[in-house]
Amino acid sequence: MSSEQVNIPAADETNPIPIPNLLQQERRFVLNQSNCSALHQQAAEELLQGIIQDGQPSSSVAQYLKMPASVPPFFFFAEMGPFLETILKSDSSTISATFQKLLPSHLVGELSSKNKERIESIQTKLNDAIENLGETEVSDLLRTKALYLSKIGAEKELSVAAFEEALKKQAGLGSKIDLRLGLIRVGFFHGDHQLIMDQIVEAKQLVDSGGDWDRRNRLKVYQAMNFMAVRNFKEATPLLLDTLSTFTATELLSYEDFITLAAISAALTLERKDMKKKLIESPEVIQIIPERPHLHAMVCAIHNTEYDKFFVELAKVEQTYLLPSRWLSIHARYYVREMRIKAYSQLLESYRSVSIKSMAQAFGVTEDYIDSELARFIAAGRLNCAIDKVNGIVETKRADGKNAMYSSVLKNGDALLNSIQKLSRVIG
């Protein structure tokens, strides 16, 4: 039995552990997307690197690939054996074609052996701690076991059970919150929305009972990520903007990716009057412009009413940030459609009527395209206007405030009278 120490860092109040590595699922997702073929080679290389060494600088995939099968790799860090096995069982022909070209034939066996050795070592130490040591040592080892299973991409049920067992032995509030956040990350890794939502509720209860500012702040990011994953951009935006300058949840995603998500969500939900102050002129957003030029250009274009440029940049944002994203790709068509509706509404609200020709010119598209788009959105009740085909114009229908208020009073009054009548019958 090996007595080698398992490479799991100790709890750190200021530097949460990025376990499991959520980037691995992003890379796997990209390899499954035929429309992301330009990214396949890079994704395959980074996926293999993450499986072997988890980004540690002491070695490289190239070094490993040059080693003969008989030489045991002593520089393993990630050891994602179960995750690799899951990938190889996938039905994706894309992964088979791209990823397996890089995959050493002996890697699966070596990782499986290493994983088994590590888990047995942890369990042996845990059994010894239960018999001979105190509660602190037991809780630390239970936490180590949970983190290791999560780190290697073990089955979701195994990871969840290990975290729950560790929670039973944790005394400190901060440690309990960290383990709940860890369970949320397990949910993100395995794409289990119910697990994510359940653990957010548990974590929020702990945070509200006395959690520190940093954990409260990080939980907001977790909540925002979940809202975006389920297409609730309206709820996500305030949380993202609230943590824009205080972001610390690097265990969940990088700072650059966080700012990108914040900008994507805010661009859709913010009013034009708030967009400049909260988004365009935000120091955090300005900081990532060199790396995310299309995103900033899209936001500036719709704010500055440069609609032809906006359409071009929106298409680039879709291809660059939405479609390659594991969580946002499913919402790409929705997002693009809603952003187009937002742009159409913004232009139309400035006029009582506008010609179809001038709208087509403004957006850099054909008149037939604009006519078809507007007709579809009007029929769906998304645009408050009407098309006059005879004169080739679009007429805006402005809601009468007094009429709307009158209708509301009548509706509420009828409801009140019905309630009073029901109550009188009960009393009588």
C-alpha positions as CSV (number, residue, x, y, z in Angstrom):
1,M,0.0,0.0,0.0
2,S,1.4,3.4,-1.0
3,S,1.9,5.9,1.7
4,E,2.4,8.7,-0.8
5,Q,0.6,11.9,0.3
6,V,-2.4,12.9,-1.9
7,N,-1.8,16.2,-3.6
8,I,-4.8,18.1,-2.3
9,P,-4.2,21.6,-0.9
10,A,-5.3,22.5,2.6
11,A,-8.3,24.7,3.1
12,D,-7.5,28.3,2.3
13,E,-9.7,31.1,3.5
14,T,-8.5,33.4,0.7
15,N,-7.8,31.0,-2.2
16,P,-10.6,28.5,-2.8
17,I,-9.6,25.3,-4.6
18,P,-10.6,25.1,-8.3
19,I,-11.9,21.6,-8.0
20,P,-13.3,20.1,-10.2
21,N,-11.7,21.7,-13.2
22,L,-14.7,23.1,-15.0
23,L,-12.6,24.1,-18.0
24,Q,-12.2,20.4,-18.9
25,Q,-15.9,20.1,-19.6
26,E,-15.8,23.3,-21.7
27,R,-13.0,21.7,-23.8
28,R,-14.9,18.5,-24.1
29,F,-18.0,20.4,-25.2
30,V,-16.1,22.2,-27.9
31,L,-14.8,18.9,-29.3
32,N,-18.4,17.8,-29.6
33,Q,-19.4,20.8,-31.7
34,S,-19.0,20.5,-35.4
35,N,-19.4,24.3,-35.8
36,C,-16.4,24.8,-33.6
37,S,-14.0,22.8,-35.8
38,A,-11.4,25.6,-35.9
39,L,-11.0,25.1,-32.1
40,H,-10.8,21.3,-32.0
41,Q,-7.1,20.9,-32.1
42,Q,-6.4,23.4,-29.3
43,A,-9.3,22.0,-27.3
44,A,-8.0,18.4,-27.7
45,E,-4.5,19.4,-26.6
46,E,-5.7,21.4,-23.6
47,L,-8.1,18.6,-22.6
48,L,-5.3,16.0,-22.6
49,Q,-3.0,18.4,-20.7
50,G,-5.8,19.0,-18.1
51,I,-6.3,15.2,-17.7
52,I,-2.6,14.6,-17.1
53,Q,-1.2,17.6,-15.3
54,D,-4.0,20.1,-14.5
55,G,-1.9,23.0,-15.8
56,Q,1.0,22.5,-13.3
57,P,4.2,24.0,-14.6
58,S,6.6,21.1,-13.6
59,S,5.9,19.1,-16.8
60,S,4.2,19.1,-20.1
61,V,2.1,16.8,-22.2
62,A,4.9,16.7,-24.8
63,Q,7.3,15.3,-22.1
64,Y,4.8,12.7,-21.2
65,L,4.1,11.6,-24.7
66,K,7.8,10.9,-25.3
67,M,8.1,8.6,-22.3
68,P,8.0,4.8,-23.0
69,A,5.0,3.0,-21.6
70,S,7.2,1.1,-19.0
71,V,8.2,4.3,-17.3
72,P,5.8,5.3,-14.5
73,P,4.9,9.0,-14.7
74,F,5.8,10.6,-11.4
75,F,4.5,14.0,-12.3
76,F,0.8,13.3,-12.4
77,F,-1.3,16.1,-10.9
78,A,-4.8,15.9,-12.4
79,E,-5.1,12.1,-12.7
80,M,-8.5,12.4,-14.3
81,G,-8.9,8.7,-15.0
82,P,-12.7,8.4,-14.5
83,F,-13.2,11.6,-16.6
84,L,-11.0,10.2,-19.4
85,E,-13.0,6.9,-19.4
86,T,-16.2,8.9,-19.6
87,I,-14.9,10.7,-22.7
88,L,-13.8,7.5,-24.4
89,K,-17.3,6.0,-23.8
90,S,-18.8,9.0,-25.5
91,D,-20.7,8.5,-28.8
92,S,-19.0,11.6,-30.3
93,S,-17.1,10.8,-33.5
94,T,-15.5,14.3,-33.2
95,I,-13.7,13.3,-30.0
96,S,-12.7,10.0,-31.5
97,A,-11.2,11.7,-34.5
98,T,-9.4,14.6,-32.8
99,F,-8.7,13.6,-29.3
100,Q,-7.7,10.0,-29.7
101,K,-4.9,11.0,-32.1
102,L,-3.1,12.6,-29.2
103,L,-4.1,9.9,-26.6
104,P,-1.3,7.5,-25.5
105,S,-2.6,4.0,-25.5
106,H,-1.2,3.3,-22.0
107,L,-2.7,6.4,-20.3
108,V,-6.0,5.0,-19.3
109,G,-4.5,2.0,-17.5
110,E,-1.9,4.2,-15.7
111,L,-4.5,6.7,-14.5
112,S,-6.8,4.0,-13.3
113,S,-4.0,2.4,-11.3
114,K,-2.9,5.7,-9.9
115,N,-6.5,6.6,-8.9
116,K,-7.0,3.3,-7.2
117,E,-3.7,3.7,-5.3
118,R,-4.6,7.2,-4.2
119,I,-8.1,6.4,-3.0
120,E,-6.9,3.3,-1.1
121,S,-4.2,5.5,0.6
122,I,-6.8,8.1,1.6
123,Q,-9.2,5.4,3.0
124,T,-6.4,3.7,4.9
125,K,-5.5,7.0,6.6
126,L,-9.1,7.8,7.2
127,N,-9.7,4.5,8.9
128,D,-6.6,5.0,11.1
129,A,-7.8,8.5,12.0
130,I,-11.3,7.2,13.0
131,E,-9.7,4.7,15.3
132,N,-6.7,6.6,16.7
133,L,-7.0,10.3,16.0
134,G,-9.4,13.2,16.7
135,E,-12.4,14.8,14.9
136,T,-10.2,17.4,13.2
137,E,-8.0,14.8,11.4
138,V,-11.1,12.8,10.4
139,S,-12.9,15.8,9.0
140,D,-9.7,16.8,7.1
141,L,-9.4,13.4,5.5
142,L,-13.1,13.2,4.6
143,R,-12.7,16.6,2.9
144,T,-9.6,15.3,1.1
145,K,-11.5,12.3,-0.1
146,A,-14.3,14.4,-1.4
147,L,-12.0,16.8,-3.2
148,Y,-9.9,14.0,-4.8
149,L,-13.0,12.2,-6.1
150,S,-14.2,15.5,-7.5
151,K,-10.8,16.4,-8.9
152,I,-10.4,13.2,-11.0
153,G,-14.0,13.4,-12.4
154,A,-15.4,10.5,-10.5
155,E,-19.0,9.6,-10.9
156,K,-21.3,12.3,-9.7
157,E,-22.9,10.1,-7.0
158,L,-19.6,9.2,-5.5
159,S,-18.5,12.8,-5.3
160,V,-21.8,14.0,-3.8
161,A,-21.8,11.2,-1.2
162,A,-18.2,12.1,-0.2
163,F,-19.0,15.8,0.2
164,E,-22.1,15.0,2.2
165,E,-20.1,12.7,4.5
166,A,-17.5,15.4,4.9
167,L,-20.2,18.0,5.8
168,K,-21.4,15.9,8.7
169,K,-18.0,16.2,10.4
170,Q,-17.3,19.8,9.7
171,A,-17.7,22.1,12.7
172,G,-16.8,25.5,11.2
173,L,-19.4,27.6,9.3
174,G,-16.8,28.7,6.7
175,S,-15.8,25.1,6.0
176,K,-19.4,24.1,5.6
177,I,-20.0,26.9,3.1
178,D,-16.8,25.9,1.2
179,L,-18.0,22.3,0.9
180,R,-21.5,23.5,-0.3
181,L,-19.8,25.6,-2.9
182,G,-17.8,22.5,-3.8
183,L,-21.0,20.6,-4.3
184,I,-22.3,23.4,-6.6
185,R,-19.2,23.0,-8.7
186,V,-19.7,19.3,-8.9
187,G,-23.2,20.1,-10.2
188,F,-21.7,22.5,-12.8
189,F,-19.1,19.9,-13.8
190,H,-21.7,17.2,-14.4
191,G,-24.4,19.5,-15.7
192,D,-26.9,18.7,-12.9
193,H,-29.1,21.8,-12.5
194,Q,-31.2,20.3,-9.7
195,L,-28.0,19.6,-7.7
196,I,-26.8,23.2,-8.4
197,M,-30.1,24.8,-7.2
198,D,-30.4,22.6,-4.1
199,Q,-26.9,23.4,-3.0
200,I,-27.3,27.1,-3.7
201,V,-30.2,27.1,-1.3
202,E,-28.2,25.3,1.3
203,A,-25.2,27.6,0.8
204,K,-27.3,30.7,1.0
205,Q,-28.8,29.6,4.3
206,L,-25.3,29.1,5.7
207,V,-24.1,32.4,4.4
208,D,-27.2,34.2,5.8
209,S,-26.5,32.7,9.2
210,G,-23.2,34.4,9.5
211,G,-21.0,33.8,6.5
212,D,-18.2,36.2,5.8
213,W,-18.2,38.8,3.1
214,D,-16.0,36.9,0.7
215,R,-18.1,33.8,0.7
216,R,-21.3,35.8,0.4
217,N,-19.7,37.6,-2.6
218,R,-18.6,34.3,-4.3
219,L,-22.0,32.8,-3.8
220,K,-23.5,35.7,-5.8
221,V,-21.3,34.6,-8.7
222,Y,-22.4,31.0,-8.4
223,Q,-26.1,32.2,-8.4
224,A,-25.5,34.4,-11.4
225,M,-23.9,31.5,-13.3
226,N,-26.9,29.3,-12.6
227,F,-29.3,32.0,-13.7
228,M,-27.5,32.3,-17.0
229,A,-27.4,28.5,-17.4
230,V,-31.2,28.4,-17.2
231,R,-31.7,31.5,-19.4
232,N,-32.6,33.9,-16.6
233,F,-30.5,36.9,-17.7
234,K,-32.7,39.4,-15.9
235,E,-31.8,37.8,-12.5
236,A,-28.2,37.2,-13.4
237,T,-27.3,40.8,-14.4
238,P,-27.7,42.5,-11.0
239,L,-25.6,39.8,-9.3
240,L,-22.9,40.0,-12.0
241,L,-22.7,43.8,-11.9
242,D,-22.7,43.8,-8.1
243,T,-19.6,41.6,-8.1
244,L,-17.9,43.2,-11.1
245,S,-15.2,45.0,-9.0
246,T,-15.0,42.5,-6.2
247,F,-14.8,39.2,-8.1
248,T,-12.9,36.5,-6.2
249,A,-14.6,33.3,-7.5
250,T,-11.6,32.1,-9.5
251,E,-12.3,28.5,-8.6
252,L,-15.4,28.8,-10.8
253,L,-14.2,30.7,-13.8
254,S,-11.4,33.1,-14.8
255,Y,-11.8,36.8,-14.2
256,E,-11.8,37.5,-18.0
257,D,-14.6,34.9,-18.6
258,F,-16.6,36.4,-15.7
259,I,-16.4,39.9,-17.2
260,T,-17.4,38.4,-20.5
261,L,-20.5,36.8,-19.1
262,A,-21.4,40.0,-17.2
263,A,-21.2,42.0,-20.4
264,I,-23.2,39.4,-22.4
265,S,-26.0,39.4,-19.8
266,A,-26.0,43.1,-19.1
267,A,-26.1,44.0,-22.8
268,L,-29.4,42.1,-23.1
269,T,-31.1,43.4,-19.9
270,L,-29.9,46.9,-19.2
271,E,-31.8,49.9,-20.4
272,R,-29.9,52.1,-22.9
273,K,-29.6,54.9,-20.3
274,D,-27.8,52.6,-17.9
275,M,-25.6,50.9,-20.4
276,K,-22.9,53.5,-20.7
277,K,-22.3,54.0,-17.0
278,K,-22.6,50.4,-15.9
279,L,-21.1,48.6,-18.8
280,I,-19.3,50.7,-21.5
281,E,-17.4,52.9,-19.1
282,S,-16.8,50.2,-16.5
283,P,-13.1,49.9,-15.8
284,E,-13.4,46.1,-15.5
285,V,-15.0,45.9,-19.0
286,I,-12.6,48.3,-20.5
287,Q,-9.8,46.1,-19.2
288,I,-10.7,43.1,-21.3
289,I,-11.4,45.0,-24.6
290,P,-8.1,43.9,-26.2
291,E,-9.1,40.2,-25.5
292,R,-12.8,40.6,-26.2
293,P,-13.1,43.3,-28.9
294,H,-16.3,42.1,-30.5
295,L,-18.2,42.1,-27.3
296,H,-17.3,45.7,-26.4
297,A,-17.9,46.7,-30.0
298,M,-21.4,45.2,-30.0
299,V,-22.4,47.0,-26.8
300,C,-21.1,50.3,-28.0
301,A,-22.8,49.9,-31.4
302,I,-26.3,49.3,-30.0
303,H,-25.8,52.2,-27.4
304,N,-24.6,54.5,-30.2
305,T,-27.4,53.4,-32.5
306,E,-24.9,52.1,-35.1
307,Y,-27.3,49.3,-36.0
308,D,-25.4,48.0,-39.1
309,K,-22.3,47.6,-37.1
310,F,-24.3,46.1,-34.2
311,F,-25.6,43.3,-36.5
312,V,-22.1,42.5,-37.6
313,E,-20.7,42.4,-34.1
314,L,-23.7,40.4,-32.8
315,A,-22.9,37.7,-35.3
316,K,-19.3,37.7,-34.2
317,V,-20.3,37.5,-30.5
318,E,-22.5,34.5,-31.3
319,Q,-19.6,32.7,-33.1
320,T,-16.9,33.7,-30.6
321,Y,-18.5,33.5,-27.2
322,L,-21.9,31.9,-27.3
323,L,-21.6,28.8,-29.6
324,P,-18.3,27.5,-28.0
325,S,-19.8,27.9,-24.5
326,R,-21.1,24.8,-22.8
327,W,-23.7,26.8,-20.9
328,L,-24.6,29.5,-23.4
329,S,-24.6,27.7,-26.7
330,I,-28.1,26.3,-26.0
331,H,-29.3,29.9,-25.6
332,A,-27.4,31.4,-28.6
333,R,-30.4,31.6,-30.9
334,Y,-32.6,33.0,-28.1
335,Y,-29.9,35.6,-27.2
336,V,-29.4,36.7,-30.8
337,R,-33.1,37.0,-31.4
338,E,-33.7,39.0,-28.2
339,M,-30.8,41.4,-29.0
340,R,-32.3,42.0,-32.5
341,I,-35.7,42.7,-30.9
342,K,-34.0,45.1,-28.5
343,A,-32.3,47.0,-31.4
344,Y,-35.6,47.1,-33.5
345,S,-37.5,48.4,-30.5
346,Q,-34.8,51.0,-29.7
347,L,-35.0,52.4,-33.2
348,L,-38.8,52.3,-33.5
349,E,-39.5,54.1,-30.2
350,S,-37.8,57.2,-31.6
351,Y,-40.3,57.6,-34.4
352,R,-44.1,57.5,-35.0
353,S,-43.3,55.9,-38.3
354,V,-40.3,54.9,-40.3
355,S,-39.9,53.6,-43.8
356,I,-38.9,49.9,-44.3
357,K,-36.2,51.2,-46.7
358,S,-34.5,53.4,-44.1
359,M,-34.7,50.6,-41.5
360,A,-33.1,48.2,-43.9
361,Q,-30.3,50.7,-44.6
362,A,-29.8,51.4,-40.9
363,F,-29.3,47.7,-40.1
364,G,-27.4,47.0,-43.3
365,V,-29.8,44.3,-44.6
366,T,-32.3,44.0,-47.4
367,E,-35.9,45.4,-47.3
368,D,-37.3,41.8,-47.6
369,Y,-35.3,40.8,-44.6
370,I,-36.5,43.6,-42.4
371,D,-40.1,43.1,-43.6
372,S,-39.9,39.4,-42.7
373,E,-38.3,40.0,-39.3
374,L,-40.7,42.7,-38.2
375,A,-43.7,40.7,-39.4
376,R,-42.6,37.7,-37.4
377,F,-41.9,39.7,-34.2
378,I,-45.2,41.7,-34.5
379,A,-47.2,38.5,-34.9
380,A,-45.5,37.1,-31.8
381,G,-46.4,40.3,-29.8
382,R,-42.8,41.3,-29.4
383,L,-42.9,44.6,-31.3
384,N,-45.6,47.2,-30.7
385,C,-46.0,48.4,-34.3
386,A,-47.7,47.6,-37.6
387,I,-46.4,47.3,-41.2
388,D,-48.1,49.4,-43.9
389,K,-47.2,47.5,-47.0
390,V,-49.0,49.9,-49.3
391,N,-46.8,52.9,-48.3
392,G,-43.8,50.8,-47.3
393,I,-43.6,52.1,-43.7
394,V,-43.7,50.8,-40.2
395,E,-46.0,52.6,-37.8
396,T,-45.3,52.6,-34.1
397,K,-48.3,51.9,-31.8
398,R,-47.8,53.9,-28.6
399,A,-49.7,52.7,-25.5
400,D,-52.0,55.3,-24.0
401,G,-51.0,55.7,-20.4
402,K,-54.5,56.8,-19.2
403,N,-56.3,54.0,-21.1
404,A,-53.9,51.4,-19.7
405,M,-54.5,52.8,-16.2
406,Y,-58.2,52.8,-16.7
407,S,-58.2,49.1,-17.9
408,S,-56.1,48.2,-14.9
409,V,-58.5,49.8,-12.4
410,L,-61.5,48.1,-14.0
411,K,-59.7,44.7,-13.9
412,N,-58.6,45.1,-10.2
413,G,-62.1,46.5,-9.3
414,D,-63.8,43.5,-10.8
415,A,-61.5,41.1,-8.9
416,L,-62.2,43.0,-5.6
417,L,-66.0,42.9,-6.1
418,N,-65.9,39.1,-6.8
419,S,-63.9,38.6,-3.6
420,I,-66.4,40.7,-1.6
421,Q,-69.3,38.7,-3.0
422,K,-67.7,35.4,-2.1
423,L,-66.9,36.6,1.4
424,S,-70.5,37.8,1.9
425,R,-71.8,34.4,0.9
426,V,-69.5,32.7,3.4
427,I,-70.5,35.1,6.2
428,G,-74.2,34.9,5.4
